[in-house]
Amino acid sequence: ERALVSGAPDSAMRLLRRALEEPPLPERRGEVLVGLGRAEGAAGAPEAIERLTGALDLIGERSSRAAAALDAGRMLISHARWEDAAETLGRGLDDVDGTDEGLRARLEAAFAAATRISPGHEMQSRPVALDDETLETTVAGRVMLAQAAADGALRGTSAAEVHGLATRAL
């Protein structure tokens, strides 16, 4: 973690690969793989996607699995793998509990982005409580409000409702 935070993903990769050779306890293997996938992603290594998505099934704790799904989904988006991203982010949304609304908002925003851009597919929707006042307090929440305003405008929602959502997003 210190190597990644200090901007040394190559060092983090070397250390985490070594940790996998030890090997870690079975219950910690998923955590090590996620750390390695994050480091590989920061270094631009192509195996990061498969490393992160493969680690999801090894993580027992739901909120940790949801956070890893967000990392994997974002990496899939960055490689234009829209459908895989939507599936992975959807899994993360299924795992996130009510204790981390920030994580839920980030997952929902990434999910909306993945499904919006997916060529040839109508935007999938997951229920988002747009009347939730906490959406305005996070970047992810404001992105969701902006996307909802854009979708409403395209679908013929009243101008007043679209304006309200857009204003909240700003």
MIPABA-631063 format. One record per residue: residue number from 0; x, y, z of N, C-alpha, C, CB in turn. Coordinates in steps of 0.001 Angstrom, whole numbers, plus 500000, padded with zeros to 6 digits. Atoms other than C-alpha are relative to their C-alpha. Glycine has a CB too. Layout:
N
<NUM <X Y Z> <X Y Z> <X Y Z> <X Y Z>>
...
# end
This chain:
170
<0 <500826 498799 500000> <500000 500000 500000> <500862 501252 500000> <499065 500005 501205>>
<1 <499111 498834 499954> <502804 502413 500856> <500665 500232 498649> <501069 499818 501089>>
<2 <499356 499852 501313> <504509 501716 497524> <499028 500610 499003> <500511 498637 499480>>
<3 <500991 499438 500923> <501291 502453 495618> <499722 501458 500306> <498703 499204 500061>>
<4 <500296 498624 499603> <500533 505602 497590> <501155 500930 499654> <499699 500071 501498>>
<5 <498848 499151 500302> <504055 506869 497026> <500317 500044 498508> <501214 499513 500764>>
<6 <499829 499921 501453> <503677 506378 493262> <501007 499013 499442> <500415 501375 499622>>
<7 <499052 501018 500464> <505784 503233 492900> <499266 498676 499735> <501137 499793 501047>>
<8 <500758 501227 500245> <503433 500649 491350> <500884 498806 499642> <499006 500234 498894>>
<9 <499102 501112 500325> <506374 498579 490042> <500515 499320 501268> <501182 500497 499153>>
<10 <499560 500559 498719> <507652 498143 493589> <498854 499242 500666> <500520 501119 500936>>
<11 <501170 500671 499411> <504159 497291 494795> <499756 498666 499306> <498739 500897 499895>>
<12 <500204 501252 500735> <503818 494679 492040> <501033 498955 500426> <500085 500246 498474>>
<13 <498940 500927 499606> <507156 493096 492965> <499728 499426 501392> <501370 500706 499973>>
<14 <500271 500447 498633> <506235 492939 496654> <498767 499086 500068> <499802 501212 500916>>
<15 <501225 500801 499956> <502748 491587 496029> <500165 498667 499268> <498839 500784 499393>>
<16 <499716 501282 500663> <503975 488949 493575> <500784 499089 500944> <500795 500224 498679>>
<17 <499247 500766 499002> <506419 487861 496245> <499049 499481 501084> <501123 500874 500632>>
<18 <500969 500426 498980> <503562 487731 498766> <499173 498819 499501> <499070 501169 500387>>
<19 <500754 501126 500561> <501666 485390 496425> <500822 498718 499998> <499544 500323 498580>>
<20 <499133 501170 500002> <504666 483064 496302> <500125 499373 501377> <501364 500369 499487>>
<21 <499775 500487 498636> <504759 482704 500103> <499221 498724 500328> <499629 501076 500986>>
<22 <501156 499219 500436> <501645 481911 499795> <499257 500576 501210> <499049 499129 499149>>
<23 <500793 499454 498896> <499185 483986 501844> <498984 498966 500491> <499276 501296 499560>>
<24 <501084 500856 499505> <496519 482341 503986> <498867 500025 498980> <499497 500472 501413>>
<25 <501071 500034 501008> <493590 481253 501795> <499007 501158 500125> <499250 498694 500102>>
<26 <500966 498913 499817> <491307 483893 503322> <500586 501371 499648> <499503 500011 501438>>
<27 <499358 498733 500365> <493848 486632 502460> <500421 500046 498527> <501215 500234 500884>>
<28 <499543 500069 501388> <494648 485481 498891> <499264 501005 499115> <499809 498584 499453>>
<29 <500772 499052 500798> <491822 487538 497351> <500460 501427 500225> <498524 499879 500321>>
<30 <499532 498656 499655> <493024 490651 499164> <501354 500302 499343> <500109 500148 501529>>
<31 <498687 499821 500625> <496586 490158 497888> <499842 500141 498484> <500937 498808 500340>>
<32 <500228 499916 501440> <495324 489563 494337> <499404 501345 499600> <499083 498875 499547>>
<33 <500586 498685 500282> <493229 492745 494464> <501085 501074 500081> <498841 500318 500993>>
<34 <498905 499042 499891> <496238 494710 495682> <500930 499933 498806> <500782 499760 501270>>
<35 <499142 500166 501165> <498335 493257 492880> <499308 500527 498744> <500383 498522 499822>>
<36 <500749 499482 501147> <495608 494037 490332> <499971 501517 499979> <498583 499463 500014>>
<37 <499978 498528 499927> <495441 497638 491535> <501370 500535 499616> <499623 500484 501418>>
<38 <498640 499562 500333> <499225 497966 491315> <500261 499822 498508> <501046 499212 500826>>
<39 <499812 500236 501430> <499254 496414 487842> <499217 501023 499174> <499564 498571 499630>>
<40 <500792 498984 500696> <496479 498782 486781> <500687 501348 500015> <498623 500119 500624>>
<41 <499298 498721 499894> <498444 501771 488043> <501237 500019 499103> <500400 500273 501458>>
<42 <498817 500085 500840> <501464 500533 486085> <499653 499795 498527> <500887 498877 500478>>
<43 <500426 500204 501380> <499396 499941 482942> <500204 498583 499493> <500727 500941 499114>>
<44 <499803 501396 500396> <499951 496180 482948> <498670 499399 499538> <500594 499174 501177>>
<45 <501256 500516 500558> <497349 494408 480769> <499355 498896 500828> <500242 499489 498622>>
<46 <500579 501093 499211> <496897 491497 483188> <499196 500487 501203> <501097 499079 500475>>
<47 <500707 499455 498841> <495369 493824 485794> <498515 499678 499971> <500193 501499 500071>>
<48 <501446 500242 500086> <491815 493335 484523> <499670 498590 500445> <499492 500232 498569>>
<49 <500291 501384 499651> <491870 489552 484726> <500349 499714 501460> <500768 499049 499079>>
<50 <499605 500194 498600> <493676 489703 488065> <498886 500497 500931> <501336 500745 500304>>
<51 <501050 499433 499148> <490997 491972 489571> <498696 499222 499894> <499758 501456 499635>>
<52 <501274 500721 500142> <487986 490177 488114> <500104 498594 500570> <499577 499937 498524>>
<53 <499817 501338 499443> <489429 486796 489087> <500016 499989 501513> <501271 499402 499486>>
<54 <499918 499930 498538> <489973 487934 492664> <498629 500168 500647> <500904 501149 500416>>
<55 <501305 499714 499404> <486321 488859 493161> <499392 498785 500681> <499052 500514 498946>>
<56 <500591 501206 499427> <485251 485279 493807> <500729 499511 501250> <499985 498906 498970>>
<57 <499212 500431 498843> <487954 484877 496463> <499791 500884 501225> <501463 499981 499640>>
<58 <500189 499056 498892> <486883 487827 498614> <498708 499668 500709> <499987 501474 499498>>
<59 <501179 500409 499242> <484511 486786 501367> <499168 501156 500514> <500414 499158 501144>>
<60 <500719 498880 499397> <483598 490145 502845> <499348 500844 498909> <500952 500866 500860>>
<61 <500793 499378 501067> <480847 491822 500812> <500450 501406 499636> <498563 500041 500404>>
<62 <499634 498627 500348> <481947 495450 501078> <501389 500046 499352> <499966 500898 501255>>
<63 <498691 500072 500654> <485550 494535 500176> <499839 499506 498566> <500959 499070 500787>>
<64 <500264 500508 501344> <484227 492578 497201> <499387 501093 499127> <499065 498773 500058>>
<65 <500614 498892 500746> <482107 495594 496163> <501049 501032 499602> <498893 500671 500838>>
<66 <498933 499029 500308> <485142 497908 496371> <500915 499455 498904> <500829 500331 501274>>
<67 <499176 500615 501040> <487186 495462 494280> <499253 499983 498670> <500406 498568 500404>>
<68 <500806 499974 501229> <484317 495257 491763> <500030 501389 499372> <498541 499579 500294>>
<69 <499899 498634 500522> <484456 499047 491438> <501333 500192 499271> <499859 501035 501147>>
<70 <498684 499888 500650> <488195 498907 490672> <500014 499226 498686> <501118 499480 500935>>
<71 <500010 500832 501209> <487704 496072 488187> <499099 500617 498937> <499532 498565 500329>>
<72 <500925 499390 500953> <484707 497790 486566> <500578 501239 499353> <498705 500346 500683>>
<73 <499373 498799 500565> <486561 501064 486138> <501105 499632 499018> <500568 500887 501117>>
<74 <498935 500421 500907> <489494 499235 484585> <499400 499443 498705> <500906 498941 500679>>
<75 <500673 500517 501193> <487119 497416 482211> <499471 501151 499146> <498847 499052 500395>>
<76 <500467 498821 500738> <485586 500780 481254> <501167 500642 499260> <499337 501027 500958>>
<77 <498851 499347 500632> <489041 502199 480546> <500530 499210 498807> <501111 500195 501017>>
<78 <499606 500832 501140> <489597 499305 478122> <498824 499756 499053> <500562 498660 500491>>
<79 <501181 500052 500870> <486191 499829 476430> <499309 498639 500011> <500394 500347 498585>>
<80 <500703 501279 499850> <484838 496516 477709> <498715 500273 500780> <500901 498918 500732>>
<81 <501201 499456 499374> <481429 498028 478434> <499121 498931 500636> <499201 500763 498985>>
<82 <500901 501021 499470> <479361 494869 478880> <500611 499298 501210> <499661 498974 498914>>
<83 <499321 500619 498857> <481935 493216 481149> <500011 500954 501188> <501445 499594 499625>>
<84 <499998 499001 498930> <482156 496454 483115> <498637 500061 500674> <500385 501385 499450>>
<85 <501347 499931 499430> <478382 496635 483565> <499705 498775 500860> <498953 500125 498885>>
<86 <500233 501229 499227> <478252 493019 484725> <500768 500022 501316> <500406 498765 499180>>
<87 <499159 499959 498805> <481123 493470 487171> <499497 501047 500992> <501455 500293 499618>>
<88 <500510 498938 499124> <479752 496751 488541> <498647 499614 500584> <499884 501328 499229>>
<89 <501277 500496 499479> <476310 495171 488863> <500202 499031 501148> <499205 499327 498896>>
<90 <499670 500910 498890> <477857 492437 490994> <500403 500799 501235> <501141 499028 499596>>
<91 <499595 499162 498881> <479438 495129 493125> <498809 500658 500662> <500980 501054 499541>>
<92 <501207 499388 499436> <476085 496862 493546> <499194 498991 500803> <499132 500593 498888>>
<93 <500703 501037 499243> <474563 493569 494666> <500678 499731 501330> <499921 498712 499190>>
<94 <499242 500288 498782> <477306 493222 497284> <500047 501149 500995> <501389 499621 499638>>
<95 <499836 498867 499090> <477425 496741 498697> <498821 500037 500973> <500108 501341 499209>>
<96 <501073 499916 499005> <475504 497101 501924> <499684 501460 500278> <500395 499267 501312>>
<97 <500442 498639 499721> <473860 500171 503395> <500954 500812 500846> <498694 499960 500666>>
<98 <499090 499280 499111> <476872 501158 505475> <500952 500941 499269> <500796 499020 500801>>
<99 <499060 499153 500741> <478905 502772 502693> <499294 500607 498797> <501247 499189 499548>>
<100 <500759 499371 501079> <476733 505098 500641> <500907 500620 498955> <499071 501055 500561>>
<101 <499052 499457 500971> <479787 506674 499020> <500417 498939 498995> <501232 500561 500711>>
<102 <499634 501102 500889> <480833 503301 497611> <498827 499664 499082> <500428 498752 500816>>
<103 <501181 500279 500828> <477277 502660 496419> <499858 501055 498897> <498717 499962 500876>>
<104 <500143 498929 500995> <477169 506047 494666> <501059 499876 498912> <500098 501381 500675>>
<105 <498940 500164 501009> <480527 505424 492955> <499710 498814 499091> <501369 499817 500679>>
<106 <500375 501163 500810> <479359 501986 491808> <498855 500339 499047> <499600 498825 500904>>
<107 <501146 499642 500841> <476065 503394 490513> <500415 500935 498862> <498904 500662 500849>>
<108 <499548 499075 501047> <477815 506195 488629> <500803 499255 498935> <500852 501138 500609>>
<109 <499209 500771 500966> <480288 503792 487020> <499100 499056 499208> <501111 499201 500720>>
<110 <500940 500894 500681> <477465 501340 486212> <499220 500766 498933> <499028 499353 501015>>
<111 <500751 499183 500965> <475467 504108 484546> <500887 500379 498818> <499445 501275 500680>>
<112 <499084 499646 501092> <478524 505172 482536> <500237 498803 499086> <501344 500512 500562>>
<113 <499735 501199 500808> <479220 501603 481389> <498799 499644 499138> <500367 498812 500901>>
<114 <501182 500392 500775> <475648 500953 480306> <499600 501078 499001> <498830 499701 500933>>
<115 <500334 498907 500916> <475225 504356 478676> <500839 499913 498732> <500211 501362 500684>>
<116 <499087 499971 501124> <478229 503947 476419> <499992 498691 499220> <501395 500304 500480>>
<117 <499986 501321 500636> <477752 500258 475603> <499330 500059 498633> <499297 498959 500893>>
<118 <500557 499867 501340> <477278 500242 471821> <498913 498964 499742> <501099 499871 498959>>
<119 <501077 500897 500389> <474020 498775 470604> <499131 499517 501135> <500561 498843 499315>>
<120 <500810 500429 498861> <472501 498399 474042> <499287 501200 500598> <500871 499300 501068>>
<121 <500753 498957 499309> <469794 500436 475645> <500536 500107 501415> <498466 499699 500000>>
<122 <499475 499803 498652> <470882 501935 478917> <499220 499169 501003> <499951 501482 500389>>
<123 <500618 500773 498943> <470225 499549 481756> <499799 500935 501179> <500865 498754 500391>>
<124 <500185 499130 498843> <468858 501054 484874> <499904 499178 501260> <498753 500868 499839>>
<125 <500139 500544 498658> <469196 500209 488498> <499317 501105 500781> <501402 499564 500647>>
<126 <500712 498958 499266> <466974 501979 490933> <500959 500931 500742> <499025 499371 500983>>
<127 <499208 498977 499320> <468557 505204 492097> <499013 500966 500621> <500998 500738 499017>>
<128 <500896 499083 499299> <466828 507305 494710> <500470 501426 499741> <499959 499692 501535>>
<129 <499559 498656 500375> <467206 510686 493019> <499545 501065 500989> <499491 500341 498622>>
<130 <500437 499032 498993> <465371 512381 495867> <500919 499985 501224> <498556 499706 500425>>
<131 <499041 500077 498907> <468244 511426 498187> <500872 501254 499994> <500873 498720 499883>>
<132 <499275 498732 499929> <469739 514757 499282> <501505 499816 500134> <499491 500816 501157>>
<133 <498557 500216 499857> <473133 513168 499955> <500698 499863 498647> <500259 498756 500841>>
<134 <499383 500097 501323> <473687 512735 496202> <500785 501263 499654> <498933 499743 498937>>
<135 <499363 498727 500327> <474644 516399 495998> <501324 500204 500734> <499063 501138 500325>>
<136 <498803 499796 499179> <477487 515932 498501> <501219 499256 499481> <499726 499574 501410>>
<137 <498859 500746 500533> <479678 513607 496423> <500091 500192 498489> <499884 498496 500348>>
<138 <499812 499903 501443> <481152 513725 492946> <499184 498914 499304> <501500 499881 499628>>
<139 <500744 501098 500618> <479658 510319 492155> <498498 500287 500004> <500289 498679 500731>>
<140 <501420 499660 499926> <476235 511494 493313> <499626 501076 499002> <499640 500454 501398>>
<141 <500279 498932 500973> <476439 514640 491196> <500060 499468 498566> <501004 501162 500174>>
<142 <499956 500633 501324> <477437 512516 488192> <498689 499269 499734> <501200 499018 499894>>
<143 <501272 500715 500169> <474347 510375 488762> <498863 500983 499721> <499678 499158 501256>>
<144 <501036 498995 500248> <472156 513479 488934> <500114 500575 498592> <500090 501127 501035>>
<145 <499802 499475 501355> <473696 514850 485726> <499571 498988 498949> <501464 500386 499785>>
<146 <500414 501038 500948> <473169 511536 483956> <498480 499861 499983> <500653 498650 500357>>
<147 <501460 500082 499945> <469577 511413 485161> <499370 501183 499272> <499515 499954 501462>>
<148 <500517 498823 500709> <469023 514954 483844> <500129 499805 498491> <500752 501281 500444>>
<149 <499791 500228 501434> <470510 514049 480457> <499026 498945 499477> <501457 499564 499727>>
<150 <500945 501044 500416> <468429 510867 480256> <498577 500545 499947> <500069 498796 500959>>
<151 <501340 499411 499983> <465308 512780 481233> <499763 500905 498806> <499786 500779 501281>>
<152 <500134 499104 501152> <465936 515376 478539> <499809 499202 498714> <501233 500912 499879>>
<153 <500112 500824 501200> <466376 512674 475917> <498682 499233 499931> <501153 499030 499940>>
<154 <501224 500802 499959> <463247 510831 477025> <498735 500848 500103> <500057 499041 501162>>
<155 <501171 499134 500007> <460978 513847 477086> <499428 500327 501364> <498955 499381 499193>>
<156 <500436 499625 498663> <460784 514421 480823> <499771 501517 500025> <501052 499565 501082>>
<157 <500312 498569 499969> <459393 517824 481772> <501260 500836 500196> <498991 500303 501113>>
<158 <498857 499095 499906> <461795 520729 481464> <500280 500380 501450> <499755 501259 499165>>
<159 <499816 499618 498603> <461217 521652 485103> <500731 498902 500774> <498644 500300 500656>>
<160 <499343 501112 499298> <462235 518194 486324> <501457 499859 499557> <499240 498679 499748>>
<161 <498638 500078 500519> <465309 518088 484060> <500837 501141 500567> <500003 500043 498455>>
<162 <499300 498840 499450> <466283 521598 485195> <500337 499771 501468> <499150 501275 499840>>
<163 <499760 500265 498575> <465913 520569 488844> <501136 499034 500216> <498753 499459 500653>>
<164 <498924 500980 499873> <468161 517540 488413> <501349 500605 499596> <499696 498763 499141>>
<165 <498763 499377 500485> <470750 519509 486436> <500525 501011 501007> <499767 500681 498643>>
<166 <499591 499004 499011> <470796 522295 489020> <500610 499316 501222> <498800 500875 500418>>
<167 <499443 500748 498867> <471333 519781 491821> <501368 499430 499667> <499055 498873 500412>>
<168 <498717 500558 500430> <474160 518198 489816> <501092 501070 500044> <499885 499413 498577>>
<169 <499041 498906 499973> <475864 521575 489491> <500312 500439 501407> <499486 501166 499207>>
# end
